[in-house]
Amino acid sequence: MPAINGRIWDKNMLHNRSWHSPDFYVPKTMTKAYRIEGVKADGTVVTLCEESNNYQRLNKVAVEGAYQKVRLVPTETWGNEKAHIFAFDVR
């Protein structure tokens, strides 16, 4: 560690974190598992994507084909009873 005027200077002194805080955690309200379904013109429902261990806040999924409807179905969170979805965009 570098010494300044005979004192030890700790670079992490200004780190605002509790001693017992985990290094990494996922919010309990975030969706852990979900699937994206597409509904074709004839009413057929197709699973376009399925995720079982999501920890990212932003997910982008490339989908090929034409669908009348696209829906997001959250199936599990990281601990909360309800999933909180802030946005779901289809382009």
PDB file as gemmi writes it, atoms N, CA and C in Angstrom:
CRYST1    1.000    1.000    1.000  90.00  90.00  90.00 P 1                      
ATOM      1  N   MET A   1       0.837  -1.186   0.000  1.00  0.00           N  
ATOM      2  CA  MET A   1       0.000   0.000   0.000  1.00  0.00           C  
ATOM      3  C   MET A   1       0.878   1.244   0.000  1.00  0.00           C  
ATOM      4  N   PRO A   2       0.480   2.273  -0.691  1.00  0.00           N  
ATOM      5  CA  PRO A   2       1.276   3.500  -0.704  1.00  0.00           C  
ATOM      6  C   PRO A   2       1.229   4.222   0.638  1.00  0.00           C  
ATOM      7  N   ALA A   3       2.347   4.797   1.022  1.00  0.00           N  
ATOM      8  CA  ALA A   3       2.403   5.570   2.265  1.00  0.00           C  
ATOM      9  C   ALA A   3       2.418   7.053   1.933  1.00  0.00           C  
ATOM     10  N   ILE A   4       1.614   7.837   2.649  1.00  0.00           N  
ATOM     11  CA  ILE A   4       1.571   9.286   2.465  1.00  0.00           C  
ATOM     12  C   ILE A   4       1.834   9.920   3.825  1.00  0.00           C  
ATOM     13  N   ASN A   5       2.936  10.679   3.928  1.00  0.00           N  
ATOM     14  CA  ASN A   5       3.330  11.339   5.179  1.00  0.00           C  
ATOM     15  C   ASN A   5       3.390  10.355   6.347  1.00  0.00           C  
ATOM     16  N   GLY A   6       3.916   9.173   6.106  1.00  0.00           N  
ATOM     17  CA  GLY A   6       4.062   8.198   7.177  1.00  0.00           C  
ATOM     18  C   GLY A   6       2.790   7.436   7.498  1.00  0.00           C  
ATOM     19  N   ARG A   7       1.692   7.726   6.840  1.00  0.00           N  
ATOM     20  CA  ARG A   7       0.431   7.021   7.078  1.00  0.00           C  
ATOM     21  C   ARG A   7       0.130   6.098   5.892  1.00  0.00           C  
ATOM     22  N   ILE A   8      -0.562   5.059   6.168  1.00  0.00           N  
ATOM     23  CA  ILE A   8      -0.951   4.153   5.080  1.00  0.00           C  
ATOM     24  C   ILE A   8      -2.239   4.683   4.462  1.00  0.00           C  
ATOM     25  N   TRP A   9      -2.225   4.794   3.158  1.00  0.00           N  
ATOM     26  CA  TRP A   9      -3.382   5.309   2.425  1.00  0.00           C  
ATOM     27  C   TRP A   9      -4.118   4.128   1.803  1.00  0.00           C  
ATOM     28  N   ASP A  10      -5.345   3.954   2.183  1.00  0.00           N  
ATOM     29  CA  ASP A  10      -6.161   2.865   1.660  1.00  0.00           C  
ATOM     30  C   ASP A  10      -7.059   3.404   0.558  1.00  0.00           C  
ATOM     31  N   LYS A  11      -6.930   2.869  -0.640  1.00  0.00           N  
ATOM     32  CA  LYS A  11      -7.719   3.341  -1.774  1.00  0.00           C  
ATOM     33  C   LYS A  11      -9.214   3.074  -1.597  1.00  0.00           C  
ATOM     34  N   ASN A  12      -9.581   2.093  -0.797  1.00  0.00           N  
ATOM     35  CA  ASN A  12     -10.991   1.731  -0.637  1.00  0.00           C  
ATOM     36  C   ASN A  12     -11.647   2.409   0.566  1.00  0.00           C  
ATOM     37  N   MET A  13     -11.018   3.402   1.146  1.00  0.00           N  
ATOM     38  CA  MET A  13     -11.587   4.056   2.322  1.00  0.00           C  
ATOM     39  C   MET A  13     -12.937   4.700   2.043  1.00  0.00           C  
ATOM     40  N   LEU A  14     -13.132   5.206   0.854  1.00  0.00           N  
ATOM     41  CA  LEU A  14     -14.373   5.902   0.531  1.00  0.00           C  
ATOM     42  C   LEU A  14     -15.408   4.988  -0.117  1.00  0.00           C  
ATOM     43  N   HIS A  15     -15.204   3.718  -0.028  1.00  0.00           N  
ATOM     44  CA  HIS A  15     -16.122   2.754  -0.621  1.00  0.00           C  
ATOM     45  C   HIS A  15     -17.372   2.665   0.247  1.00  0.00           C  
ATOM     46  N   ASN A  16     -18.528   3.067  -0.287  1.00  0.00           N  
ATOM     47  CA  ASN A  16     -19.784   3.069   0.467  1.00  0.00           C  
ATOM     48  C   ASN A  16     -20.470   1.712   0.379  1.00  0.00           C  
ATOM     49  N   ARG A  17     -20.038   0.787   1.182  1.00  0.00           N  
ATOM     50  CA  ARG A  17     -20.633  -0.534   1.196  1.00  0.00           C  
ATOM     51  C   ARG A  17     -20.514  -1.110   2.595  1.00  0.00           C  
ATOM     52  N   SER A  18     -21.577  -1.698   3.062  1.00  0.00           N  
ATOM     53  CA  SER A  18     -21.566  -2.322   4.374  1.00  0.00           C  
ATOM     54  C   SER A  18     -20.621  -3.523   4.376  1.00  0.00           C  
ATOM     55  N   TRP A  19     -20.030  -3.786   5.507  1.00  0.00           N  
ATOM     56  CA  TRP A  19     -19.082  -4.889   5.627  1.00  0.00           C  
ATOM     57  C   TRP A  19     -19.740  -6.229   5.303  1.00  0.00           C  
ATOM     58  N   HIS A  20     -21.017  -6.374   5.652  1.00  0.00           N  
ATOM     59  CA  HIS A  20     -21.711  -7.649   5.468  1.00  0.00           C  
ATOM     60  C   HIS A  20     -22.531  -7.696   4.180  1.00  0.00           C  
ATOM     61  N   SER A  21     -22.388  -6.724   3.306  1.00  0.00           N  
ATOM     62  CA  SER A  21     -23.125  -6.726   2.039  1.00  0.00           C  
ATOM     63  C   SER A  21     -22.574  -7.803   1.115  1.00  0.00           C  
ATOM     64  N   PRO A  22     -23.472  -8.465   0.381  1.00  0.00           N  
ATOM     65  CA  PRO A  22     -22.967  -9.444  -0.588  1.00  0.00           C  
ATOM     66  C   PRO A  22     -22.278  -8.729  -1.743  1.00  0.00           C  
ATOM     67  N   ASP A  23     -21.328  -9.390  -2.358  1.00  0.00           N  
ATOM     68  CA  ASP A  23     -20.619  -8.805  -3.491  1.00  0.00           C  
ATOM     69  C   ASP A  23     -21.539  -8.624  -4.691  1.00  0.00           C  
ATOM     70  N   PHE A  24     -22.490  -9.523  -4.857  1.00  0.00           N  
ATOM     71  CA  PHE A  24     -23.374  -9.477  -6.003  1.00  0.00           C  
ATOM     72  C   PHE A  24     -24.725 -10.039  -5.590  1.00  0.00           C  
ATOM     73  N   TYR A  25     -25.785  -9.398  -5.995  1.00  0.00           N  
ATOM     74  CA  TYR A  25     -27.114  -9.947  -5.751  1.00  0.00           C  
ATOM     75  C   TYR A  25     -28.045  -9.486  -6.860  1.00  0.00           C  
ATOM     76  N   VAL A  26     -29.085 -10.237  -7.054  1.00  0.00           N  
ATOM     77  CA  VAL A  26     -30.107  -9.911  -8.041  1.00  0.00           C  
ATOM     78  C   VAL A  26     -31.344  -9.488  -7.263  1.00  0.00           C  
ATOM     79  N   PRO A  27     -31.989  -8.375  -7.634  1.00  0.00           N  
ATOM     80  CA  PRO A  27     -33.199  -7.952  -6.922  1.00  0.00           C  
ATOM     81  C   PRO A  27     -34.273  -9.038  -6.944  1.00  0.00           C  
ATOM     82  N   LYS A  28     -34.959  -9.209  -5.832  1.00  0.00           N  
ATOM     83  CA  LYS A  28     -35.978 -10.252  -5.716  1.00  0.00           C  
ATOM     84  C   LYS A  28     -37.138 -10.056  -6.687  1.00  0.00           C  
ATOM     85  N   THR A  29     -37.384  -8.814  -7.096  1.00  0.00           N  
ATOM     86  CA  THR A  29     -38.509  -8.540  -7.991  1.00  0.00           C  
ATOM     87  C   THR A  29     -38.192  -8.823  -9.456  1.00  0.00           C  
ATOM     88  N   MET A  30     -36.933  -9.071  -9.770  1.00  0.00           N  
ATOM     89  CA  MET A  30     -36.553  -9.279 -11.164  1.00  0.00           C  
ATOM     90  C   MET A  30     -36.961 -10.671 -11.651  1.00  0.00           C  
ATOM     91  N   THR A  31     -37.331 -10.743 -12.914  1.00  0.00           N  
ATOM     92  CA  THR A  31     -37.779 -11.991 -13.512  1.00  0.00           C  
ATOM     93  C   THR A  31     -36.602 -12.935 -13.723  1.00  0.00           C  
ATOM     94  N   LYS A  32     -36.691 -14.111 -13.137  1.00  0.00           N  
ATOM     95  CA  LYS A  32     -35.636 -15.118 -13.276  1.00  0.00           C  
ATOM     96  C   LYS A  32     -35.903 -16.018 -14.486  1.00  0.00           C  
ATOM     97  N   ALA A  33     -37.139 -16.463 -14.628  1.00  0.00           N  
ATOM     98  CA  ALA A  33     -37.495 -17.358 -15.731  1.00  0.00           C  
ATOM     99  C   ALA A  33     -38.675 -16.769 -16.494  1.00  0.00           C  
ATOM    100  N   TYR A  34     -38.610 -16.883 -17.805  1.00  0.00           N  
ATOM    101  CA  TYR A  34     -39.691 -16.378 -18.656  1.00  0.00           C  
ATOM    102  C   TYR A  34     -39.656 -17.077 -19.997  1.00  0.00           C  
ATOM    103  N   ARG A  35     -40.734 -16.908 -20.727  1.00  0.00           N  
ATOM    104  CA  ARG A  35     -40.758 -17.358 -22.115  1.00  0.00           C  
ATOM    105  C   ARG A  35     -41.437 -16.287 -22.954  1.00  0.00           C  
ATOM    106  N   ILE A  36     -41.054 -16.225 -24.210  1.00  0.00           N  
ATOM    107  CA  ILE A  36     -41.665 -15.304 -25.158  1.00  0.00           C  
ATOM    108  C   ILE A  36     -42.405 -16.155 -26.174  1.00  0.00           C  
ATOM    109  N   GLU A  37     -43.688 -15.857 -26.337  1.00  0.00           N  
ATOM    110  CA  GLU A  37     -44.526 -16.621 -27.248  1.00  0.00           C  
ATOM    111  C   GLU A  37     -44.988 -15.744 -28.395  1.00  0.00           C  
ATOM    112  N   GLY A  38     -45.079 -16.332 -29.565  1.00  0.00           N  
ATOM    113  CA  GLY A  38     -45.608 -15.649 -30.736  1.00  0.00           C  
ATOM    114  C   GLY A  38     -46.870 -16.348 -31.200  1.00  0.00           C  
ATOM    115  N   VAL A  39     -47.868 -15.570 -31.606  1.00  0.00           N  
ATOM    116  CA  VAL A  39     -49.122 -16.128 -32.107  1.00  0.00           C  
ATOM    117  C   VAL A  39     -49.188 -15.846 -33.602  1.00  0.00           C  
ATOM    118  N   LYS A  40     -49.274 -16.917 -34.388  1.00  0.00           N  
ATOM    119  CA  LYS A  40     -49.339 -16.780 -35.841  1.00  0.00           C  
ATOM    120  C   LYS A  40     -50.749 -16.392 -36.281  1.00  0.00           C  
ATOM    121  N   ALA A  41     -50.905 -16.091 -37.557  1.00  0.00           N  
ATOM    122  CA  ALA A  41     -52.196 -15.659 -38.104  1.00  0.00           C  
ATOM    123  C   ALA A  41     -53.275 -16.729 -37.944  1.00  0.00           C  
ATOM    124  N   ASP A  42     -52.893 -18.010 -37.984  1.00  0.00           N  
ATOM    125  CA  ASP A  42     -53.884 -19.090 -37.846  1.00  0.00           C  
ATOM    126  C   ASP A  42     -54.184 -19.434 -36.386  1.00  0.00           C  
ATOM    127  N   GLY A  43     -53.582 -18.709 -35.432  1.00  0.00           N  
ATOM    128  CA  GLY A  43     -53.837 -18.918 -34.008  1.00  0.00           C  
ATOM    129  C   GLY A  43     -52.845 -19.842 -33.324  1.00  0.00           C  
ATOM    130  N   THR A  44     -51.919 -20.393 -34.063  1.00  0.00           N  
ATOM    131  CA  THR A  44     -50.906 -21.278 -33.498  1.00  0.00           C  
ATOM    132  C   THR A  44     -49.955 -20.487 -32.602  1.00  0.00           C  
ATOM    133  N   VAL A  45     -49.725 -21.000 -31.395  1.00  0.00           N  
ATOM    134  CA  VAL A  45     -48.808 -20.357 -30.450  1.00  0.00           C  
ATOM    135  C   VAL A  45     -47.456 -21.063 -30.529  1.00  0.00           C  
ATOM    136  N   VAL A  46     -46.404 -20.277 -30.726  1.00  0.00           N  
ATOM    137  CA  VAL A  46     -45.049 -20.805 -30.857  1.00  0.00           C  
ATOM    138  C   VAL A  46     -44.179 -20.177 -29.768  1.00  0.00           C  
ATOM    139  N   THR A  47     -43.405 -20.997 -29.056  1.00  0.00           N  
ATOM    140  CA  THR A  47     -42.447 -20.474 -28.080  1.00  0.00           C  
ATOM    141  C   THR A  47     -41.226 -19.980 -28.842  1.00  0.00           C  
ATOM    142  N   LEU A  48     -40.974 -18.684 -28.764  1.00  0.00           N  
ATOM    143  CA  LEU A  48     -39.874 -18.065 -29.494  1.00  0.00           C  
ATOM    144  C   LEU A  48     -38.577 -18.076 -28.700  1.00  0.00           C  
ATOM    145  N   CYS A  49     -38.694 -18.020 -27.379  1.00  0.00           N  
ATOM    146  CA  CYS A  49     -37.517 -17.962 -26.517  1.00  0.00           C  
ATOM    147  C   CYS A  49     -37.935 -18.430 -25.133  1.00  0.00           C  
ATOM    148  N   GLU A  50     -37.041 -19.138 -24.457  1.00  0.00           N  
ATOM    149  CA  GLU A  50     -37.300 -19.559 -23.080  1.00  0.00           C  
ATOM    150  C   GLU A  50     -36.014 -19.398 -22.279  1.00  0.00           C  
ATOM    151  N   GLU A  51     -36.112 -18.720 -21.146  1.00  0.00           N  
ATOM    152  CA  GLU A  51     -34.954 -18.447 -20.283  1.00  0.00           C  
ATOM    153  C   GLU A  51     -35.284 -18.932 -18.874  1.00  0.00           C  
ATOM    154  N   SER A  52     -34.341 -19.646 -18.238  1.00  0.00           N  
ATOM    155  CA  SER A  52     -34.603 -20.179 -16.902  1.00  0.00           C  
ATOM    156  C   SER A  52     -33.695 -19.604 -15.821  1.00  0.00           C  
ATOM    157  N   ASN A  53     -32.642 -18.856 -16.206  1.00  0.00           N  
ATOM    158  CA  ASN A  53     -31.711 -18.319 -15.213  1.00  0.00           C  
ATOM    159  C   ASN A  53     -31.303 -16.893 -15.584  1.00  0.00           C  
ATOM    160  N   ASN A  54     -32.271 -16.028 -15.767  1.00  0.00           N  
ATOM    161  CA  ASN A  54     -32.007 -14.654 -16.180  1.00  0.00           C  
ATOM    162  C   ASN A  54     -31.545 -13.802 -14.997  1.00  0.00           C  
ATOM    163  N   TYR A  55     -30.484 -13.044 -15.193  1.00  0.00           N  
ATOM    164  CA  TYR A  55     -30.030 -12.079 -14.193  1.00  0.00           C  
ATOM    165  C   TYR A  55     -29.707 -10.735 -14.824  1.00  0.00           C  
ATOM    166  N   GLN A  56     -29.988 -10.580 -16.097  1.00  0.00           N  
ATOM    167  CA  GLN A  56     -29.741  -9.328 -16.808  1.00  0.00           C  
ATOM    168  C   GLN A  56     -30.989  -8.443 -16.764  1.00  0.00           C  
ATOM    169  N   ARG A  57     -30.781  -7.149 -16.717  1.00  0.00           N  
ATOM    170  CA  ARG A  57     -31.911  -6.220 -16.737  1.00  0.00           C  
ATOM    171  C   ARG A  57     -32.413  -5.955 -18.149  1.00  0.00           C  
ATOM    172  N   LEU A  58     -31.547  -6.122 -19.136  1.00  0.00           N  
ATOM    173  CA  LEU A  58     -31.915  -5.898 -20.531  1.00  0.00           C  
ATOM    174  C   LEU A  58     -31.603  -7.151 -21.332  1.00  0.00           C  
ATOM    175  N   ASN A  59     -32.618  -7.662 -22.002  1.00  0.00           N  
ATOM    176  CA  ASN A  59     -32.445  -8.835 -22.858  1.00  0.00           C  
ATOM    177  C   ASN A  59     -32.935  -8.502 -24.249  1.00  0.00           C  
ATOM    178  N   LYS A  60     -32.161  -8.878 -25.243  1.00  0.00           N  
ATOM    179  CA  LYS A  60     -32.560  -8.699 -26.639  1.00  0.00           C  
ATOM    180  C   LYS A  60     -32.616 -10.070 -27.283  1.00  0.00           C  
ATOM    181  N   VAL A  61     -33.735 -10.345 -27.946  1.00  0.00           N  
ATOM    182  CA  VAL A  61     -33.942 -11.641 -28.573  1.00  0.00           C  
ATOM    183  C   VAL A  61     -34.261 -11.419 -30.042  1.00  0.00           C  
ATOM    184  N   ALA A  62     -33.494 -12.034 -30.915  1.00  0.00           N  
ATOM    185  CA  ALA A  62     -33.757 -11.945 -32.354  1.00  0.00           C  
ATOM    186  C   ALA A  62     -34.789 -13.013 -32.726  1.00  0.00           C  
ATOM    187  N   VAL A  63     -35.829 -12.590 -33.424  1.00  0.00           N  
ATOM    188  CA  VAL A  63     -36.914 -13.493 -33.806  1.00  0.00           C  
ATOM    189  C   VAL A  63     -37.137 -13.377 -35.304  1.00  0.00           C  
ATOM    190  N   GLU A  64     -37.283 -14.521 -35.952  1.00  0.00           N  
ATOM    191  CA  GLU A  64     -37.577 -14.519 -37.381  1.00  0.00           C  
ATOM    192  C   GLU A  64     -39.007 -14.985 -37.600  1.00  0.00           C  
ATOM    193  N   GLY A  65     -39.661 -14.425 -38.598  1.00  0.00           N  
ATOM    194  CA  GLY A  65     -41.023 -14.826 -38.924  1.00  0.00           C  
ATOM    195  C   GLY A  65     -42.011 -13.710 -38.655  1.00  0.00           C  
ATOM    196  N   ALA A  66     -43.246 -13.952 -39.079  1.00  0.00           N  
ATOM    197  CA  ALA A  66     -44.327 -12.974 -38.889  1.00  0.00           C  
ATOM    198  C   ALA A  66     -45.316 -13.515 -37.860  1.00  0.00           C  
ATOM    199  N   TYR A  67     -45.685 -12.654 -36.916  1.00  0.00           N  
ATOM    200  CA  TYR A  67     -46.605 -13.044 -35.850  1.00  0.00           C  
ATOM    201  C   TYR A  67     -47.646 -11.954 -35.652  1.00  0.00           C  
ATOM    202  N   GLN A  68     -48.873 -12.367 -35.347  1.00  0.00           N  
ATOM    203  CA  GLN A  68     -49.947 -11.419 -35.070  1.00  0.00           C  
ATOM    204  C   GLN A  68     -49.766 -10.792 -33.689  1.00  0.00           C  
ATOM    205  N   LYS A  69     -49.313 -11.609 -32.743  1.00  0.00           N  
ATOM    206  CA  LYS A  69     -49.115 -11.156 -31.361  1.00  0.00           C  
ATOM    207  C   LYS A  69     -47.812 -11.748 -30.831  1.00  0.00           C  
ATOM    208  N   VAL A  70     -47.191 -11.023 -29.925  1.00  0.00           N  
ATOM    209  CA  VAL A  70     -46.018 -11.516 -29.202  1.00  0.00           C  
ATOM    210  C   VAL A  70     -46.256 -11.212 -27.732  1.00  0.00           C  
ATOM    211  N   ARG A  71     -46.059 -12.204 -26.884  1.00  0.00           N  
ATOM    212  CA  ARG A  71     -46.304 -11.981 -25.452  1.00  0.00           C  
ATOM    213  C   ARG A  71     -45.148 -12.513 -24.613  1.00  0.00           C  
ATOM    214  N   LEU A  72     -44.955 -11.845 -23.493  1.00  0.00           N  
ATOM    215  CA  LEU A  72     -43.948 -12.224 -22.504  1.00  0.00           C  
ATOM    216  C   LEU A  72     -44.668 -12.892 -21.343  1.00  0.00           C  
ATOM    217  N   VAL A  73     -44.228 -14.084 -20.977  1.00  0.00           N  
ATOM    218  CA  VAL A  73     -44.850 -14.832 -19.883  1.00  0.00           C  
ATOM    219  C   VAL A  73     -43.804 -15.063 -18.795  1.00  0.00           C  
ATOM    220  N   PRO A  74     -43.808 -14.239 -17.723  1.00  0.00           N  
ATOM    221  CA  PRO A  74     -42.875 -14.474 -16.615  1.00  0.00           C  
ATOM    222  C   PRO A  74     -43.320 -15.710 -15.827  1.00  0.00           C  
ATOM    223  N   THR A  75     -42.389 -16.606 -15.523  1.00  0.00           N  
ATOM    224  CA  THR A  75     -42.743 -17.833 -14.808  1.00  0.00           C  
ATOM    225  C   THR A  75     -42.107 -17.938 -13.421  1.00  0.00           C  
ATOM    226  N   GLU A  76     -41.065 -17.116 -13.146  1.00  0.00           N  
ATOM    227  CA  GLU A  76     -40.403 -17.173 -11.837  1.00  0.00           C  
ATOM    228  C   GLU A  76     -39.620 -15.887 -11.606  1.00  0.00           C  
ATOM    229  N   THR A  77     -39.539 -15.467 -10.336  1.00  0.00           N  
ATOM    230  CA  THR A  77     -38.709 -14.320  -9.964  1.00  0.00           C  
ATOM    231  C   THR A  77     -37.560 -14.823  -9.095  1.00  0.00           C  
ATOM    232  N   TRP A  78     -36.731 -13.887  -8.643  1.00  0.00           N  
ATOM    233  CA  TRP A  78     -35.620 -14.235  -7.756  1.00  0.00           C  
ATOM    234  C   TRP A  78     -36.039 -14.227  -6.288  1.00  0.00           C  
ATOM    235  N   GLY A  79     -37.340 -14.325  -5.995  1.00  0.00           N  
ATOM    236  CA  GLY A  79     -37.779 -14.418  -4.608  1.00  0.00           C  
ATOM    237  C   GLY A  79     -39.072 -13.691  -4.302  1.00  0.00           C  
ATOM    238  N   ASN A  80     -39.451 -12.729  -5.110  1.00  0.00           N  
ATOM    239  CA  ASN A  80     -40.679 -11.985  -4.874  1.00  0.00           C  
ATOM    240  C   ASN A  80     -41.874 -12.759  -5.422  1.00  0.00           C  
ATOM    241  N   GLU A  81     -43.044 -12.488  -4.858  1.00  0.00           N  
ATOM    242  CA  GLU A  81     -44.257 -13.168  -5.312  1.00  0.00           C  
ATOM    243  C   GLU A  81     -44.663 -12.728  -6.721  1.00  0.00           C  
ATOM    244  N   LYS A  82     -44.475 -11.449  -7.032  1.00  0.00           N  
ATOM    245  CA  LYS A  82     -44.873 -10.910  -8.331  1.00  0.00           C  
ATOM    246  C   LYS A  82     -43.648 -10.441  -9.107  1.00  0.00           C  
ATOM    247  N   ALA A  83     -43.700 -10.621 -10.419  1.00  0.00           N  
ATOM    248  CA  ALA A  83     -42.637 -10.119 -11.294  1.00  0.00           C  
ATOM    249  C   ALA A  83     -42.941  -8.675 -11.662  1.00  0.00           C  
ATOM    250  N   HIS A  84     -41.926  -7.848 -11.745  1.00  0.00           N  
ATOM    251  CA  HIS A  84     -42.080  -6.448 -12.137  1.00  0.00           C  
ATOM    252  C   HIS A  84     -41.414  -6.257 -13.494  1.00  0.00           C  
ATOM    253  N   ILE A  85     -42.222  -6.006 -14.504  1.00  0.00           N  
ATOM    254  CA  ILE A  85     -41.722  -5.769 -15.859  1.00  0.00           C  
ATOM    255  C   ILE A  85     -41.882  -4.281 -16.133  1.00  0.00           C  
ATOM    256  N   PHE A  86     -40.797  -3.597 -16.420  1.00  0.00           N  
ATOM    257  CA  PHE A  86     -40.852  -2.163 -16.676  1.00  0.00           C  
ATOM    258  C   PHE A  86     -41.123  -1.858 -18.137  1.00  0.00           C  
ATOM    259  N   ALA A  87     -40.631  -2.692 -19.029  1.00  0.00           N  
ATOM    260  CA  ALA A  87     -40.864  -2.464 -20.459  1.00  0.00           C  
ATOM    261  C   ALA A  87     -40.705  -3.771 -21.216  1.00  0.00           C  
ATOM    262  N   PHE A  88     -41.487  -3.900 -22.282  1.00  0.00           N  
ATOM    263  CA  PHE A  88     -41.391  -5.037 -23.191  1.00  0.00           C  
ATOM    264  C   PHE A  88     -41.656  -4.490 -24.580  1.00  0.00           C  
ATOM    265  N   ASP A  89     -40.615  -4.369 -25.376  1.00  0.00           N  
ATOM    266  CA  ASP A  89     -40.718  -3.760 -26.706  1.00  0.00           C  
ATOM    267  C   ASP A  89     -40.552  -4.819 -27.782  1.00  0.00           C  
ATOM    268  N   VAL A  90     -41.401  -4.734 -28.793  1.00  0.00           N  
ATOM    269  CA  VAL A  90     -41.298  -5.605 -29.963  1.00  0.00           C  
ATOM    270  C   VAL A  90     -41.147  -4.703 -31.168  1.00  0.00           C  
ATOM    271  N   ARG A  91     -40.089  -4.923 -31.937  1.00  0.00           N  
ATOM    272  CA  ARG A  91     -39.839  -4.084 -33.119  1.00  0.00           C  
ATOM    273  C   ARG A  91     -39.647  -4.931 -34.340  1.00  0.00           C  
TER     274      ARG A  91                                                      
END                                                                             
